[in-house]
Amino acid sequence: MSNGTPSQSALENDISALRDRLAQTIDELTVRAAPQNVVNRQKEQAKASFYSATHTDTGEVRTDRAAIAAAVVIGLVALKVISKRRSRRW
């Protein structure tokens, strides 16, 4: 094979290496796409977002924003309680 084309064994080795890399990539994607892993990533992202919204760069609590967040949480809990009570009456 003097014209620069690879030999059959070299091609087979390349295909085997590509197959192994593809299998590894599929395994990694399977782990990333697992529902529990997706949920965990979303929870961590939400926690980080909440922390950055309620704290300054130096780590001090932003009382105005923390109060708003607390009010929202209390409001959501109240709505949930009210909706449960309404559903029990019907």
N, C-alpha and C positions, 0 to 999 in steps of 0.2 A: 504494500500500500504506500507507494512512494509519492502519490499525488496529494498527500496531506489529509486524507480521510481517516478517521479513527477506525481501529480494528473492531471486530465484533465483540470481543471480550471487553474492550474499553467501553463500548456502548452499553453492554449488559451491566457493567459496574456502575456507569452513570445512572442508568435506569433504576438500579437497585438502591443507590444512594438517594435518588429523588423520591423513590417510593418510601424509604425510611423517613425522610424529612416530611413528606406529606402525612404519613401516619402520626408523626410527632405533632405536627401542626393541628391535625384533627383532634388528637387527644387534648391539646391545650385549649382548643375552642370548646370542646365538650365540657371541660372543667369550668371555663369562664361562663358558659351559657347555662350552667346548672341553676335551676330556680333558686335554691337556697343561697348560692353565691351572688346571684343578681340582687336578691333581697338584702343580703348583708352589705353589698356595695352601696345600695340606695340608702340604707339606714346610716351608714357612715357618712355619706355625702350630706344627708339631711342634718345630722348632728353637727358636722363641720360648718354647714351653712348657718344653722341656728346660732352656733357659738360665735361666728364672725359677725352676725347681725346684732348680737347682744353684748359683745365685748369690744373694747377698743384694741388698738394694736399693742398696747402695753399690758393688756389682760384685765383691765378694769371693767366692771360691769356698767353698761349704759343703762341707767335706771329708766330712762324714758322708753327705750325700746323693750327692755325687760318687762316693764309694766304693760305695754301693749301686747306682748306675747302672752303674758299671764292672763290678760283679759280675753284674748282670743281663745285660749285653752279653756277657761272657765265658761265662756259662751258656748263652745262646742259641747262641753260636758252637759251643760244645761239643756241644750237642744236635744241631745241624745236621751236624757232623762225624760223630757217632755214627750218625745216621740214614742218612747216605750210605754209611758202611761197612757197615751192616746190609743196605741195599738191594743192595749189590754182591755180598754173600754169597749171596743168594737167586737 
